[in-house]
Amino acid sequence: MTTALGGTLTPADGLTLTRMGYGAMQLAGPGVYGPPKDHDAAVQVLRNVVEAGITHIDTSDFYGPASTNELIREALHPYPDGLHIVTKVGARRTPDKGWPAALGADDLRLAVHENLEHLGLDVLDVVNLRVGGQNGPRRGSIAQPFEVLAELREQGLIRHLGVSNVTVEQVAEARSIAPIVCVQNFYNVAHRDDDALLDLCADEEIAFVPFFPLGGFTPLQSGELDAVAADLGATPLQVALAWLLQRSPAVLLIPGTSSPAHLAENLAAVDLHLPADAVGRLEGIAAAAVH
């Protein structure tokens, strides 16, 4: 990459994001529940994120719940100009660490207000509607919950909207109700079911935000990724992140960590250019995943 942090992407007026962002999920305790194991290290990671020039932090009030957003507020408030905090709603946490859906109108309004309170904001930059389940998107209409968020946007509590864990049809349905600036789905070099959706997002200037860059790899796929990384003198995660950045200019990354050292490793991925032979080997991982 020739531009710091992978360059920038501007999916909407007033929203310019560094392509390398930061995902705050891992700041919560085990099972994304409770406070962080090391409070001071978590605060330092967040401050390092801003010092590195990252302008895109992905979070949710159901991380913890609330503890991650409260930590972001403690570490960074008052927020520097140009820092955009992206949150998501549509689920809640239970004492057994469950993630049941919370897509009712009252649930969504409460979630938006709780995000505002815990982050110390008067308006949220971006709110993603999370639908689907733990195994991926579920077909069906998302109009009713998305209309609730569109109303909150009209009221001035939200600047921009996005969707998460969705199908192509659900993206189209959401866009028929209100503009969206991002789609956040499970996608990586081994799991490319959303290739067409990613290309659509690129054509329509919508940010595509893949999560779990190393999720769901088989041992053979991991072995090939490890081998490519070893040949390039990089870590497997750095290679996976670099591949995503090279896959499309619409991609925004949100790798997460609670370790300052690991954050530095992730940031180095923007300087890792994958040569054609390495890309070919990685494309083989994707081909193996569909056979």
Secondary structure by P-SEA (a helix, b strand, c coil): cccccccccccccccccccbbbbcccccccccccccccaaaaaaaaaaaaaacccbbbbbcccccaaaaaaaaaccccccccbbbbbbccccccccccccccccaaaaaaaaaaaaaaaccccccbbbbccccccccccccaaaaaaaaaaaaaaccccccccccccaaaaaaaaacccccccccccccccccaaaaaaaaaaacbbbbbccccccccaaaaaaaaaaaaaacccaaaaaaaaaaaccccbbbbbbbccaaaaaaaaacccccccaaaaaaaaaaaaaaac
